Amino acid sequence: MLRKRGLAMERLTTEKIREYALLGIIVLGVYIGFKFLSPLAAPFLFAFAFVSMLHPVLEKAQKRYHIKKGFLTAGILLLVCITAGIGVWSLLVFVFHRLTELFGQIDLFEEKFYVFVGNCCDGMEKKLGMDGESIEKYVLERVDIFIENFQVQVVPKIMNQSVGYMKDVIGIVSFLAVMIIAAVLLAKDYRQIMDGLRGREEIRWVLSIGKRIFRHIGTFIRAQFIILCVISLLCSATLFLAGIEGGIMVGLFTGFMDMLPFIGTGMVLMPLAFWQILNGYYAKAVICVILYVVCAVTREFLEPKLIGEKMGIFPAAILFSVYAGVKLFGVSGIIKGPLALITVYEILRCGKERKRYEEDGGIL
């Protein structure tokens, strides 16, 4: 009896070791794929996903209007790219305009900041008996050192990387061009390609994993879009009613910034609150801070409802994947991190389903 129990425990331990080893191999494979292969395969994968989603519509449109699927695909993709480009360009123009205004008021900002620090130090001296003049001198010295370091170190780095920015723009244009060409070519022969792939059982499982991953991506994008709209509307309405200049546009920009991990609404609302304090609008500053808290609570409430429950992945795991993705892949890890997590999750889930399928004798 003890021997049988020992053998059973040994088998269980061996099975667990195999599972952990398999998990390690999958994680390593996904990492290598996203780190080294994804830049090469990304435009073709996007093209395949796009054609796969639109193929039923393309079939109907071709039969009804007698327009080749390649032309339809190219037209739709160009329209999407142009619309997205106009949106991004409008956002960049707005940000550049606001930054230009901000830099134009830098002397006024500096003057108000010095007055604000002086008043604070005077208040500390009167109420707490501290040496206000020494505190003011120390604070202003720290600020001057910070500004000097920023001008000497940060600004030149930004200017020196302008060539890198141009390379990034060229890379994006090349990516879109290759994706459009690949989508046009795939649209013509999509049915024949899929018929050939579905003929092999291994490919069917791979396609099944791919469909689930893209379904998760769709859920994630839909959820982020809903959260963006809710927070943009909330910020725009609140800032407009609070009487803050350009409240609607600032609110829309705040909603967009909320999509970016580790930046969020605080990147806009907290400096805006500080600016209101410098101008003596303390009530508006309090509104900005309260709005920041409300936006954070809103996202924390909506994300589990829109992402966690539908995807079966905890929002904390998504946040961790974003953080790990940035550490492993750089800025692109904001997207690659969650995608890698979803890929590992779906491979494991599909592997379990296939194991049950084989244990049941191939009966689903």
CORURQUI-V186130 format. One record per residue. N is the residue number from 1. RES is the residue in one small letter. SS is DSSP state (@ for helix, = for strand, . for the rest). Layout:
# CORURQUI-V186130
((N,RES,SS) (N,RES,SS))
This chain:
# CORURQUI-V186130
((1,m,.) (2,l,@) (3,r,@) (4,k,@) (5,r,@) (6,g,@) (7,l,@) (8,a,@) (9,m,@) (10,e,@) (11,r,@) (12,l,@) (13,t,@) (14,t,@) (15,e,@) (16,k,@) (17,i,@) (18,r,@) (19,e,@) (20,y,@) (21,a,@) (22,l,@) (23,l,@) (24,g,@) (25,i,@) (26,i,@) (27,v,@) (28,l,@) (29,g,@) (30,v,@) (31,y,@) (32,i,@) (33,g,@) (34,f,@) (35,k,@) (36,f,@) (37,l,@) (38,s,@) (39,p,@) (40,l,@) (41,a,@) (42,a,@) (43,p,@) (44,f,@) (45,l,@) (46,f,@) (47,a,@) (48,f,@) (49,a,@) (50,f,@) (51,v,@) (52,s,@) (53,m,@) (54,l,@) (55,h,@) (56,p,@) (57,v,@) (58,l,@) (59,e,@) (60,k,@) (61,a,@) (62,q,@) (63,k,@) (64,r,@) (65,y,@) (66,h,.) (67,i,.) (68,k,.) (69,k,@) (70,g,@) (71,f,@) (72,l,@) (73,t,@) (74,a,@) (75,g,@) (76,i,@) (77,l,@) (78,l,@) (79,l,@) (80,v,@) (81,c,@) (82,i,@) (83,t,@) (84,a,@) (85,g,@) (86,i,@) (87,g,@) (88,v,@) (89,w,@) (90,s,@) (91,l,@) (92,l,@) (93,v,@) (94,f,@) (95,v,@) (96,f,@) (97,h,@) (98,r,@) (99,l,@) (100,t,@) (101,e,@) (102,l,@) (103,f,@) (104,g,@) (105,q,.) (106,i,@) (107,d,@) (108,l,@) (109,f,@) (110,e,@) (111,e,@) (112,k,@) (113,f,@) (114,y,@) (115,v,@) (116,f,@) (117,v,@) (118,g,@) (119,n,@) (120,c,@) (121,c,@) (122,d,@) (123,g,@) (124,m,@) (125,e,@) (126,k,@) (127,k,@) (128,l,@) (129,g,.) (130,m,.) (131,d,.) (132,g,@) (133,e,@) (134,s,@) (135,i,@) (136,e,@) (137,k,@) (138,y,@) (139,v,@) (140,l,@) (141,e,@) (142,r,@) (143,v,@) (144,d,@) (145,i,@) (146,f,@) (147,i,@) (148,e,@) (149,n,@) (150,f,@) (151,q,@) (152,v,@) (153,q,@) (154,v,@) (155,v,@) (156,p,@) (157,k,@) (158,i,@) (159,m,@) (160,n,@) (161,q,.) (162,s,@) (163,v,@) (164,g,@) (165,y,@) (166,m,@) (167,k,@) (168,d,@) (169,v,@) (170,i,@) (171,g,@) (172,i,@) (173,v,@) (174,s,@) (175,f,@) (176,l,@) (177,a,@) (178,v,@) (179,m,@) (180,i,@) (181,i,@) (182,a,@) (183,a,@) (184,v,@) (185,l,@) (186,l,@) (187,a,@) (188,k,@) (189,d,@) (190,y,@) (191,r,@) (192,q,@) (193,i,@) (194,m,@) (195,d,@) (196,g,@) (197,l,@) (198,r,@) (199,g,.) (200,r,.) (201,e,@) (202,e,@) (203,i,@) (204,r,@) (205,w,@) (206,v,@) (207,l,@) (208,s,@) (209,i,@) (210,g,@) (211,k,@) (212,r,@) (213,i,@) (214,f,@) (215,r,@) (216,h,@) (217,i,@) (218,g,@) (219,t,@) (220,f,@) (221,i,@) (222,r,@) (223,a,@) (224,q,@) (225,f,@) (226,i,@) (227,i,@) (228,l,@) (229,c,@) (230,v,@) (231,i,@) (232,s,@) (233,l,@) (234,l,@) (235,c,@) (236,s,@) (237,a,@) (238,t,@) (239,l,@) (240,f,@) (241,l,@) (242,a,.) (243,g,.) (244,i,.) (245,e,.) (246,g,.) (247,g,@) (248,i,@) (249,m,@) (250,v,@) (251,g,@) (252,l,@) (253,f,@) (254,t,@) (255,g,@) (256,f,@) (257,m,@) (258,d,.) (259,m,.) (260,l,.) (261,p,.) (262,f,.) (263,i,.) (264,g,.) (265,t,.) (266,g,@) (267,m,@) (268,v,@) (269,l,@) (270,m,@) (271,p,@) (272,l,@) (273,a,@) (274,f,@) (275,w,@) (276,q,@) (277,i,@) (278,l,@) (279,n,.) (280,g,.) (281,y,.) (282,y,@) (283,a,@) (284,k,@) (285,a,@) (286,v,@) (287,i,@) (288,c,@) (289,v,@) (290,i,@) (291,l,@) (292,y,@) (293,v,@) (294,v,@) (295,c,@) (296,a,@) (297,v,@) (298,t,@) (299,r,@) (300,e,@) (301,f,@) (302,l,@) (303,e,@) (304,p,@) (305,k,@) (306,l,@) (307,i,@) (308,g,@) (309,e,@) (310,k,@) (311,m,@) (312,g,.) (313,i,.) (314,f,.) (315,p,@) (316,a,@) (317,a,@) (318,i,@) (319,l,@) (320,f,@) (321,s,@) (322,v,@) (323,y,@) (324,a,@) (325,g,@) (326,v,@) (327,k,@) (328,l,@) (329,f,@) (330,g,@) (331,v,@) (332,s,@) (333,g,@) (334,i,@) (335,i,@) (336,k,@) (337,g,@) (338,p,@) (339,l,@) (340,a,@) (341,l,@) (342,i,@) (343,t,@) (344,v,@) (345,y,@) (346,e,@) (347,i,@) (348,l,@) (349,r,@) (350,c,@) (351,g,@) (352,k,@) (353,e,@) (354,r,@) (355,k,@) (356,r,@) (357,y,@) (358,e,@) (359,e,@) (360,d,.) (361,g,.) (362,g,.) (363,i,.) (364,l,.))
